[in-house]
């Protein structure tokens, strides 16, 4: 999973760079999603390292404790993960036209966009309180963006075929549908 996360994030960041180089107006929700997803993936990776090392994972002569502190900073610096996710969720709940257009027009992810919009409509009609509703849409919104980016990158002829990136796309899309 760590290797897959790294390949997926690499593809995500490459895609954002390509869009910016092409002069596209990338929605703020995309940046918030990649910040949240990448910080959490990095934390999972280092947490796995510390877990694998057992008690040695806390010994200061080992690099793992410093890595854990550094990665923890990623989750809070320049906006905590939860704040980034809530931004995405609130924009999804508000029906962000810029995000919807980007998903449909730039990423050819009409189905994902429609599924996200449908979830937002269903949650709006539900008895779920507003804070929980936005939290659910935050998680769903971030995964929708990630899956759309990976799917578009995998289909793009401008991106060289990479078997690991293709596996990452399939893994993340499957994980998002769980």
C-alpha positions as a Markdown table, in Angstrom:
| # | Residue | x | y | z |
|---|---|---|---|---|
| 1 | Unk | 0.0 | 0.0 | 0.0 |
| 2 | Unk | 2.9 | 2.4 | 0.7 |
| 3 | Unk | 4.4 | 1.9 | -2.7 |
| 4 | Unk | 1.0 | 2.3 | -4.3 |
| 5 | Unk | 0.4 | 5.5 | -2.3 |
| 6 | Unk | 3.7 | 6.9 | -3.4 |
| 7 | Unk | 3.1 | 6.1 | -7.0 |
| 8 | Unk | -0.4 | 7.6 | -6.8 |
| 9 | Unk | 0.9 | 10.8 | -5.2 |
| 10 | Unk | 3.7 | 11.0 | -7.7 |
| 11 | Unk | 1.1 | 10.9 | -10.5 |
| 12 | Unk | -1.1 | 13.4 | -8.7 |
| 13 | Unk | 1.7 | 15.9 | -8.3 |
| 14 | Unk | 2.9 | 15.4 | -11.9 |
| 15 | Unk | -0.7 | 16.0 | -13.2 |
| 16 | Unk | -1.0 | 19.2 | -11.1 |
| 17 | Unk | 2.4 | 20.4 | -12.5 |
| 18 | Unk | 1.3 | 19.7 | -16.0 |
| 19 | Unk | -2.0 | 21.6 | -15.6 |
| 20 | Unk | -0.2 | 24.6 | -14.2 |
| 21 | Unk | 2.4 | 24.5 | -17.0 |
| 22 | Unk | -0.5 | 24.4 | -19.5 |
| 23 | Unk | -2.0 | 27.5 | -17.8 |
| 24 | Unk | -5.1 | 25.7 | -16.5 |
| 25 | Unk | -7.0 | 27.3 | -13.6 |
| 26 | Unk | -6.8 | 24.5 | -11.1 |
| 27 | Unk | -9.5 | 24.7 | -8.4 |
| 28 | Unk | -8.4 | 25.2 | -4.8 |
| 29 | Unk | -10.2 | 22.0 | -3.8 |
| 30 | Unk | -7.6 | 20.0 | -5.9 |
| 31 | Unk | -4.7 | 21.6 | -3.9 |
| 32 | Unk | -6.5 | 21.0 | -0.6 |
| 33 | Unk | -7.1 | 17.4 | -1.5 |
| 34 | Unk | -3.5 | 16.7 | -2.5 |
| 35 | Unk | -2.2 | 18.4 | 0.7 |
| 36 | Unk | -4.5 | 16.3 | 2.9 |
| 37 | Unk | -4.0 | 13.0 | 1.0 |
| 38 | Unk | -0.2 | 13.3 | 0.8 |
| 39 | Unk | 0.3 | 14.3 | 4.4 |
| 40 | Unk | -1.8 | 11.3 | 5.6 |
| 41 | Unk | -0.1 | 8.9 | 3.2 |
| 42 | Unk | 3.3 | 10.1 | 4.5 |
| 43 | Unk | 2.2 | 9.6 | 8.0 |
| 44 | Unk | 0.9 | 6.1 | 7.3 |
| 45 | Unk | 4.3 | 5.2 | 5.8 |
| 46 | Unk | 6.4 | 6.5 | 8.7 |
| 47 | Unk | 3.9 | 5.0 | 11.2 |
| 48 | Unk | 4.4 | 1.6 | 9.5 |
| 49 | Unk | 8.1 | 2.0 | 9.7 |
| 50 | Unk | 8.0 | 2.8 | 13.5 |
| 51 | Unk | 5.6 | -0.2 | 14.0 |
| 52 | Unk | 7.9 | -2.5 | 12.1 |
| 53 | Unk | 10.9 | -1.4 | 14.1 |
| 54 | Unk | 9.0 | -1.9 | 17.4 |
| 55 | Unk | 10.8 | -0.4 | 20.4 |
| 56 | Unk | 13.8 | 0.5 | 18.2 |
| 57 | Unk | 11.4 | 2.9 | 16.4 |
| 58 | Unk | 11.7 | 5.3 | 19.3 |
| 59 | Unk | 15.4 | 5.2 | 19.9 |
| 60 | Unk | 16.9 | 8.5 | 18.9 |
| 61 | Unk | 20.0 | 6.9 | 17.2 |
| 62 | Unk | 17.5 | 5.7 | 14.7 |
| 63 | Unk | 16.1 | 8.1 | 12.0 |
| 64 | Unk | 12.5 | 6.9 | 12.6 |
| 65 | Unk | 11.7 | 9.2 | 15.5 |
| 66 | Unk | 12.8 | 12.3 | 13.6 |
| 67 | Unk | 10.9 | 11.1 | 10.5 |
| 68 | Unk | 7.8 | 10.7 | 12.7 |
| 69 | Unk | 8.1 | 14.2 | 14.1 |
| 70 | Unk | 8.7 | 15.6 | 10.6 |
| 71 | Unk | 5.8 | 13.8 | 9.0 |
| 72 | Unk | 3.6 | 14.9 | 11.9 |
| 73 | Unk | 4.4 | 18.5 | 11.0 |
| 74 | Unk | 3.2 | 17.8 | 7.5 |
| 75 | Unk | -0.3 | 17.0 | 8.9 |
| 76 | Unk | -0.6 | 20.3 | 10.7 |
| 77 | Unk | 1.7 | 22.8 | 8.8 |
| 78 | Unk | 0.0 | 25.1 | 6.2 |
| 79 | Unk | -3.4 | 23.9 | 7.3 |
| 80 | Unk | -4.2 | 20.8 | 9.3 |
| 81 | Unk | -5.4 | 17.8 | 7.3 |
| 82 | Unk | -8.9 | 18.2 | 8.8 |
| 83 | Unk | -9.1 | 21.8 | 7.8 |
| 84 | Unk | -8.1 | 20.9 | 4.2 |
| 85 | Unk | -10.6 | 18.1 | 4.1 |
| 86 | Unk | -13.4 | 20.3 | 5.6 |
| 87 | Unk | -12.6 | 22.9 | 2.9 |
| 88 | Unk | -13.1 | 20.3 | 0.2 |
| 89 | Unk | -16.3 | 19.0 | 2.0 |
| 90 | Unk | -17.8 | 22.5 | 2.4 |
| 91 | Unk | -17.1 | 23.3 | -1.3 |
| 92 | Unk | -18.7 | 20.0 | -2.4 |
| 93 | Unk | -21.7 | 20.7 | -0.1 |
| 94 | Unk | -22.0 | 24.1 | -1.7 |
| 95 | Unk | -21.9 | 22.6 | -5.2 |
| 96 | Unk | -18.6 | 24.1 | -6.3 |
| 97 | Unk | -19.1 | 24.7 | -10.1 |
| 98 | Unk | -15.3 | 25.2 | -10.5 |
| 99 | Unk | -14.6 | 21.7 | -9.1 |
| 100 | Unk | -17.5 | 20.1 | -11.0 |
| 101 | Unk | -16.3 | 21.7 | -14.3 |
| 102 | Unk | -12.7 | 20.6 | -13.7 |
| 103 | Unk | -13.7 | 17.0 | -12.9 |
| 104 | Unk | -15.9 | 16.9 | -16.0 |
| 105 | Unk | -14.0 | 19.0 | -18.6 |
| 106 | Unk | -10.4 | 18.4 | -17.6 |
| 107 | Unk | -10.5 | 15.0 | -16.1 |
| 108 | Unk | -13.3 | 13.4 | -18.1 |
| 109 | Unk | -14.7 | 12.2 | -14.8 |
| 110 | Unk | -18.4 | 12.9 | -15.3 |
| 111 | Unk | -19.5 | 9.7 | -13.5 |
| 112 | Unk | -17.4 | 10.5 | -10.5 |
| 113 | Unk | -18.6 | 14.1 | -10.5 |
| 114 | Unk | -22.2 | 13.0 | -10.7 |
| 115 | Unk | -21.7 | 10.4 | -7.9 |
| 116 | Unk | -20.2 | 13.1 | -5.7 |
| 117 | Unk | -23.1 | 15.5 | -6.5 |
| 118 | Unk | -25.6 | 12.8 | -5.8 |
| 119 | Unk | -24.0 | 12.0 | -2.4 |
| 120 | Unk | -24.1 | 15.7 | -1.5 |
| 121 | Unk | -27.8 | 15.9 | -2.4 |
| 122 | Unk | -28.7 | 12.7 | -0.5 |
| 123 | Unk | -26.8 | 13.9 | 2.6 |
| 124 | Unk | -28.5 | 17.4 | 2.4 |
| 125 | Unk | -31.9 | 15.6 | 2.6 |
| 126 | Unk | -30.7 | 13.3 | 5.4 |
| 127 | Unk | -31.0 | 13.8 | 9.1 |
| 128 | Unk | -27.2 | 13.8 | 9.5 |
| 129 | Unk | -26.1 | 17.0 | 11.2 |
| 130 | Unk | -24.2 | 19.6 | 9.2 |
| 131 | Unk | -20.8 | 19.0 | 10.7 |
| 132 | Unk | -20.9 | 15.3 | 10.1 |
| 133 | Unk | -22.4 | 15.8 | 6.6 |
| 134 | Unk | -19.4 | 18.1 | 5.6 |
| 135 | Unk | -17.0 | 15.6 | 7.2 |
| 136 | Unk | -18.4 | 12.8 | 5.0 |
| 137 | Unk | -18.3 | 15.0 | 1.9 |
| 138 | Unk | -14.8 | 16.0 | 2.8 |
| 139 | Unk | -13.6 | 12.4 | 2.7 |
| 140 | Unk | -15.6 | 11.5 | -0.3 |
| 141 | Unk | -14.6 | 14.7 | -2.1 |
| 142 | Unk | -10.8 | 14.1 | -1.6 |
| 143 | Unk | -11.1 | 10.5 | -2.8 |
| 144 | Unk | -13.2 | 11.5 | -5.8 |
| 145 | Unk | -10.5 | 14.0 | -6.8 |
| 146 | Unk | -7.7 | 11.5 | -6.2 |
| 147 | Unk | -9.5 | 8.8 | -8.3 |
| 148 | Unk | -10.4 | 11.2 | -11.1 |
| 149 | Unk | -6.8 | 12.5 | -11.3 |
| 150 | Unk | -5.4 | 8.9 | -11.3 |
| 151 | Unk | -7.9 | 7.7 | -13.8 |
| 152 | Unk | -7.2 | 10.7 | -16.1 |
| 153 | Unk | -3.5 | 10.3 | -15.8 |
| 154 | Unk | -3.7 | 6.7 | -16.6 |
| 155 | Unk | -5.7 | 7.4 | -19.7 |
| 156 | Unk | -3.5 | 10.3 | -20.8 |
| 157 | Unk | -1.3 | 9.8 | -23.8 |
| 158 | Unk | 0.9 | 12.6 | -22.6 |
| 159 | Unk | 1.9 | 10.5 | -19.6 |
| 160 | Unk | 4.2 | 7.6 | -20.2 |
| 161 | Unk | 2.8 | 4.2 | -19.3 |
| 162 | Unk | 3.9 | 3.2 | -15.8 |
| 163 | Unk | 2.7 | -0.2 | -14.6 |
| 164 | Unk | 3.0 | 0.9 | -10.9 |
| 165 | Unk | 1.0 | 4.1 | -11.6 |
| 166 | Unk | -1.6 | 2.0 | -13.3 |
| 167 | Unk | -1.7 | -0.4 | -10.3 |
| 168 | Unk | -2.0 | 2.7 | -8.0 |
| 169 | Unk | -4.9 | 4.0 | -10.0 |
| 170 | Unk | -6.7 | 0.7 | -9.8 |
| 171 | Unk | -5.9 | 0.3 | -6.1 |
| 172 | Unk | -7.0 | 3.8 | -5.1 |
| 173 | Unk | -10.2 | 3.6 | -7.2 |
| 174 | Unk | -11.0 | 0.2 | -5.6 |
| 175 | Unk | -10.3 | 1.6 | -2.1 |
| 176 | Unk | -12.5 | 4.6 | -2.7 |
| 177 | Unk | -15.4 | 2.4 | -3.6 |
| 178 | Unk | -15.2 | 0.3 | -0.4 |
